[in-house]
């Protein structure tokens, strides 16, 4: 249920006056009947699918009490309730909130797909395993909730979301968007105006909890402080403004300062007034009790035994705890100390002196059983540089990284850097923080950290690593700041012969950057010159040279390229760069191999960003090979992965590829939507590839709609990416000829012809020959068309060959050679139908009819299934047809196994089968076979 449904529920509240419902602590809930009715209605309807709700309001307004009442309703209705609570200022070790939330469900973990189970248990520090990616952990967490919800409905209650550790908050954000298939309701509370560590997605319903109605406020005050004078009562009601906590605490504050107390004399924001009210109540607390209160506030969520052990090191004990319990400031149970309200803890921390806090943290560090928490407490007690503590925090950061808790690792690296005694160590730790932030999708933080590194003197390893971080960040986010190339700095550190391979690595990533961002050619040449001056056997050197100057390395580089593959297989980025180099050298076979290897390796490593890029790259080559439906599936998958990993630029590039695929399929509306979606994510076309792909797709749409002038404009702007511009030469020529400006392609066609000849590219040669045929006078066009068809038959691009045959058939028909025309039109139509390119198929069918031959009945190019499969359904159906189980499929494509089952449930009737056994045959019959 979304925001509209919640609003509808709010309008349907009860009208029985002031509601009094006993919650967990047996206190009546006053004045929240409509809100409670709306939230309980969500639970009652969750059998049809879940939802997420964020309850927002100022401190003390009653968020916790309201959700506690919802929880009571859920328990009575038989729901399982899972809870986690954010803690202000907590030195989280990463996934603390997720661990608290999901720990009761771990018995279900064995039912999960293998990779997902391993990722989640590693993140929760239950088992050791490879570093898990955020998407894999998020998918696993959702799958575990779905597994529990299959047994009974689930309520997830998240208190103080704004203080939940960032890694957990990001997982909750993911889960909140994907609750439609299971009876799971997530209700989170957050303080209005508080900067969160994370948030539920914008699609979550939001409930703004305002002040209590006047009658409920009066009832609550009478219940809590019935002996007030009328003057005091009116004053408190006015000051509290309908805030339930204020109505409970302000009477105590007045009592602590006297009937004419001054603590309420100055009007402050409610939160400040409440904190001051708590502080007024602390004025009579003995010194030892106050010290214990500070200790408890600094203890995060430490267990009671640890807090009291720390207290003993400060000569404090149970006698100091007594006054706090009597005043209701602290409550104890068998495992922990609980503040009456989070604001009390905030007030204590805010009023404590630096010396008091340092003493508390030293005591806590001395008894902490967890090394991570001990290190953080030692760091919190330190105000000077300390290399020992810095090294301890660096260890903490590495542990967090190993569990996939990158945001917490960044914080630990940063604090370690501030405690480092020398610039070299500080630069190394900041550089590590920057790379970790980049991998976590924390772009702004990564850029700020890189700026700090730049101001320090780093060692060769740090300079190399930060140069790589900076470049990869620029290529995945489009940030011009991140992409700055600092030639002088790198040369000064890596100039010695012993650092040659490090320098080659830096120049290699710079080659990727200048090519990807289409920087001035002077920068290309400068990097190439420096590379050529280095004596290195690194495989990155020939890759970088091929990226910078394909012509200058041909034809030897094209022949050597396949031999570099085994040397770079372990690195997804290395394989991706080799794929790009292969594309620039017009070696599509090697490019496809490299993209596939990059995808497989990234999947093995759980490197989702690299996996998405590899899928996008593979989709590009598949389009060139005419495997358009496969390209759509890859591009859709890349979009989903990039979007879910918060990589908008990667998603934008994938949308460009997807738009081109839809344009080739003849679906102009879908292409236009993909272009709009991509434009919103591509950051103004900062990457040449993203810009060129979008232009190509828009040009193809215009070409299919006979808007030749518009198509020409789009194709002309593709020159920002030389390789893409060459691949589009035949499209550009077709637009130019029909648009009456054939001379506009002369220069680009000559360049394409030279490249095709130099690299002996069958694909590009076929496109060049088709272009020549379109430009040729009538007496020479036929020979060019014949040569184009012959080249197309060698190019392994059946759709492009069919387009050549279509154009040749149209020319022959205009020349009144209809019998010959029919042969080419018939073969073109058959290929278009097989490929699913409905627009081209319709055009070929119309030409065939005009040539006097009736086309076959099924010429739309659409599959013959009863309903079209979505790209995700097609992907799942193919994997299932190949013999993979639901859990294996789920592991492969980052879905829960129950979601896979839901998709297959929809696939079977679409393909007219009743079980997995019939999938392969049905896919082949409908043109969907892999």
Secondary structure, 3 states (H helix, E strand, C coil): CCHHHHHHHHHCCCCCCCCCEECCCCCEECCCHHHHHHHHHHHHCHHHCCEEEEEEECCCCCHHHHHHHHHHHHHHCCCEEEEEECCCCCCCCCCHHHHHHHHHHHHHHHHCCHHHHHHHHHHCCCCCCCCCCHHHHHHHHHHHHHHHHCCCCEEEEEECHHHCCHHHHHHHHHHHCCCCCCCEEEEEEEECCCCCCCCCCCCCEEEECCCCCHHHHHHHHHHHCCCCCHHHHHHHHHHHCCCHHHHHHHHHHHHHHCCCCCCCCCCCCHHHHHHHHHHHHHCCCCHHHHHHHHHHHHCCCCCHHHHHHHHHHCCCCHHHHHHHHHCCCEEECCCCEEECCHHHHHHHHHHCCHHHHHHHHHHHHHHCCCHHHHHHHHHHCCCCCCHHHHHHHHHHHHHHHHCCCHHHHHHHHHHHHHHCCCHHHHHHHHHHHHHHHHHCCCHHHHHHHHHHHHCCCCCHHHHHHHHHHHHHHHHHHCCCCCCCCCHHHHHHHHCCHHHHHHHHHHHHHHHHHHHHCCCCHHHHHHHHHHHHCCCCCCHHHHHHHHHHCHHHHCCHHHHHHHHHHHHHCCCHHHHHHHHHHHHHCCCHHHHHHHHHHHHHHHHHHCCHHHHHHHHHHHHHHHHHCCCHHHHHHHHHHHHHHHHHCCCHHHHHHHHHHHHHHHHHHCCHHHHHHHHHHHHCCCCCCCCHHHHHHHHHHHHHHHHHCCCHHHHHHHHHHHHHCHHHHHHCHHHHHHHHHHCCCHHHHHHHHHHHHHHHHHHCCHHHHHHHHHHHHHHCCHHHHHHHHHHHHHHHCCCCCHHHHHHHHHHHHHHHHHCCCHHHHHHHHHHHHHHHHHHCCHHHHHHHHHHHHHCCCCCCCCCCCCCCCCCCCCHHHHHHHHHHHCCCCHHHHHHHHCCCHHHHHHHHHHHHHHHCCCCHHHHHHHHHHCCCCC
